[in-house]
């Protein structure tokens, strides 16, 4: 897991069910470098995280997309 993936996961897990916008994730994770990252970059990190969190094919996706807004973590 990369450091950015870890930071995103930590943010989501610490705030279960809270929806984080793409912009807020970018501001909180990338801080001063946030102008260089797009929604696509966030999407790519989330996609990789989902694959790493899915140990078994029948496990749910813990990170849920909120259409047009961002992402949230659905706890166990």
NUNUVO-127267 format. One line per 5 residues: number of its first residue (from 1); their letters; for each residue z negated, x, y negated of N, C-alpha, C, O, CB. Coordinates in steps of 0.2 Angstrom, whole numbers. Glycine has a CB too. Layout:
N
NUM) a) Z/X/Y/Z/X/Y/Z/X/Y/Z/X/Y/Z/X/Y ~ ...;
END
This chain:
76
1) xxxxx) 0/4/6/0/0/0/0/5/-6/-4/9/-7/-6/-5/0 ~ 4/3/-11/5/7/-17/-1/5/-22/-4/0/-21/11/6/-21 ~ -2/9/-27/-8/8/-31/-7/1/-35/-11/-2/-37/-9/14/-36 ~ 0/0/-37/1/-6/-41/0/-12/-36/-2/-17/-39/8/-6/-44 ~ 2/-12/-30/1/-17/-25/-6/-19/-25/-8/-24/-24/5/-16/-18;
6) xxxxx) -10/-13/-24/-17/-14/-23/-20/-17/-30/-24/-22/-29/-20/-7/-22 ~ -18/-15/-35/-20/-18/-42/-19/-26/-42/-23/-30/-44/-17/-14/-48 ~ -13/-27/-40/-11/-35/-40/-15/-38/-35/-17/-44/-37/-3/-35/-39 ~ -16/-36/-29/-19/-39/-24/-27/-40/-26/-30/-45/-25/-19/-36/-17 ~ -30/-35/-29/-37/-35/-31/-37/-41/-37/-42/-44/-37/-39/-28/-34;
11) xxxxx) -33/-41/-41/-33/-46/-47/-33/-53/-44/-36/-57/-46/-27/-45/-52 ~ -28/-54/-39/-27/-61/-36/-33/-63/-32/-36/-68/-32/-21/-61/-32 ~ -36/-58/-28/-41/-60/-23/-48/-61/-27/-52/-65/-26/-43/-54/-18 ~ -49/-57/-33/-55/-58/-37/-55/-65/-40/-60/-67/-43/-55/-53/-42 ~ -49/-68/-41/-48/-75/-44/-45/-80/-40/-39/-82/-42/-45/-74/-51;
16) xxxxx) -47/-82/-34/-44/-86/-30/-42/-93/-33/-46/-96/-37/-48/-87/-23 ~ -36/-95/-32/-33/-101/-34/-32/-101/-41/-29/-106/-44/-38/-107/-33 ~ -33/-96/-45/-31/-96/-52/-24/-93/-52/-22/-89/-49/-36/-91/-56 ~ -20/-97/-56/-13/-95/-57/-12/-90/-62/-15/-90/-68/-9/-101/-59 ~ -9/-84/-61/-8/-79/-65/0/-79/-67/4/-79/-63/-10/-72/-62;
21) xxxxx) 1/-79/-73/8/-79/-76/11/-72/-74/7/-67/-74/9/-81/-83 ~ 18/-71/-74/21/-65/-74/19/-60/-79/17/-54/-78/29/-66/-74 ~ 18/-63/-85/16/-59/-91/9/-57/-91/8/-51/-92/17/-63/-97 ~ 5/-61/-88/-2/-59/-88/-3/-53/-82/-7/-48/-83/-7/-65/-86 ~ 0/-54/-77/0/-49/-71/3/-42/-74/0/-37/-73/4/-51/-65;
26) xxxxx) 8/-43/-78/11/-37/-81/6/-33/-86/5/-27/-85/18/-38/-84 ~ 3/-37/-90/-2/-35/-95/-8/-31/-92/-10/-26/-94/-4/-40/-100 ~ -10/-35/-86/-17/-32/-83/-15/-27/-78/-20/-22/-78/-20/-38/-80 ~ -10/-26/-75/-8/-21/-70/-5/-15/-73/-7/-9/-72/-4/-24/-65 ~ 0/-16/-78/4/-10/-80/1/-8/-87/2/-3/-89/11/-12/-81;
31) xxxxx) -3/-12/-90/-6/-11/-97/-1/-8/-102/3/-12/-104/-12/-6/-96 ~ -2/-2/-104/3/0/-109/10/1/-108/14/1/-112/0/7/-112 ~ 12/1/-101/19/2/-99/22/-5/-98/27/-5/-95/19/6/-93 ~ 19/-11/-100/21/-17/-98/28/-19/-101/31/-24/-98/16/-22/-100 ~ 30/-16/-106/36/-18/-109/42/-16/-104/48/-19/-105/37/-15/-116;
36) xxxxx) 41/-12/-100/47/-9/-95/47/-13/-89/52/-12/-85/45/-2/-94 ~ 43/-18/-88/43/-21/-81/45/-29/-82/44/-32/-87/36/-21/-78 ~ 49/-31/-77/52/-38/-78/49/-42/-72/45/-40/-68/59/-38/-77 ~ 51/-49/-73/48/-53/-67/51/-51/-61/47/-52/-55/51/-60/-69 ~ 57/-48/-60/59/-46/-54/55/-40/-51/54/-40/-45/67/-43/-55;
41) xxxxx) 52/-36/-55/48/-31/-53/41/-34/-50/39/-31/-44/46/-26/-59 ~ 39/-39/-53/33/-42/-50/35/-45/-44/31/-45/-39/30/-47/-56 ~ 40/-49/-44/42/-52/-38/43/-47/-32/41/-49/-26/49/-56/-39 ~ 46/-41/-33/47/-36/-28/40/-34/-25/39/-33/-19/51/-30/-31 ~ 35/-33/-30/29/-31/-27/25/-36/-23/22/-35/-18/24/-29/-34;
46) xxxxx) 26/-42/-25/23/-48/-22/26/-49/-15/23/-50/-10/23/-54/-26 ~ 32/-48/-15/36/-48/-8/34/-43/-3/33/-45/2/44/-48/-9 ~ 33/-37/-6/30/-32/-1/23/-33/1/21/-32/7/31/-25/-5 ~ 19/-35/-4/12/-37/-2/12/-42/3/8/-42/8/8/-39/-8 ~ 16/-48/3/16/-53/7/18/-50/14/15/-52/19/21/-58/6;
51) xxxxx) 22/-46/15/24/-43/21/19/-39/24/17/-39/30/30/-38/21 ~ 15/-35/20/9/-31/22/3/-35/24/0/-33/29/7/-26/17 ~ 3/-41/21/-3/-45/23/-2/-50/29/-7/-53/32/-5/-50/17 ~ 4/-50/31/6/-54/37/6/-50/43/11/-48/46/13/-58/36 ~ 0/-50/46/-1/-46/53/3/-50/59/5/-46/63/-8/-45/54;
56) xxxxx) 2/-56/58/5/-60/64/10/-65/61/9/-67/55/0/-64/68 ~ 16/-67/64/21/-71/61/18/-78/60/21/-82/55/26/-72/66 ~ 13/-81/63/11/-87/62/5/-88/56/2/-93/55/8/-90/68 ~ 3/-82/53/-2/-82/48/2/-85/42/8/-84/40/-4/-75/47 ~ -2/-88/37/0/-91/31/2/-86/26/-1/-80/27/-4/-96/28;
61) xxxxx) 6/-87/21/6/-83/15/0/-84/11/-1/-90/8/13/-84/11 ~ -4/-79/10/-10/-80/6/-8/-80/-2/-12/-83/-6/-15/-74/7 ~ -3/-77/-3/-1/-76/-10/5/-82/-11/10/-81/-8/2/-69/-13 ~ 3/-87/-15/8/-92/-16/11/-92/-23/9/-90/-28/4/-99/-16 ~ 18/-94/-23/22/-94/-29/20/-101/-33/20/-106/-29/29/-93/-28;
66) xxxxx) 20/-100/-39/19/-106/-43/26/-106/-47/27/-102/-52/13/-106/-48 ~ 30/-111/-45/37/-111/-48/38/-110/-56/35/-114/-59/41/-117/-46 ~ 41/-105/-58/42/-104/-65/36/-101/-69/37/-100/-75/45/-110/-68 ~ 31/-100/-65/25/-98/-69/22/-91/-67/22/-87/-71/19/-103/-68 ~ 21/-91/-60/18/-84/-58/16/-85/-50/19/-88/-46/13/-82/-62;
71) xxxxx) 10/-82/-49/7/-82/-42/0/-84/-42/-4/-83/-47/8/-75/-39 ~ -3/-86/-36/-10/-87/-35/-12/-85/-28/-7/-85/-24/-12/-94/-37 ~ -18/-83/-27/-21/-82/-21/-24/-88/-18/-29/-90/-21/-25/-75/-21 ~ -22/-90/-12/-26/-95/-8/-30/-92/-3/-28/-89/2/-21/-100/-5 ~ -37/-92/-4/-41/-89/0/-42/-92/7/-39/-98/8/-48/-89/-3;
76) x) -45/-89/12/-45/-91/18/-49/-97/19/-50/-100/25/-48/-86/23;
END
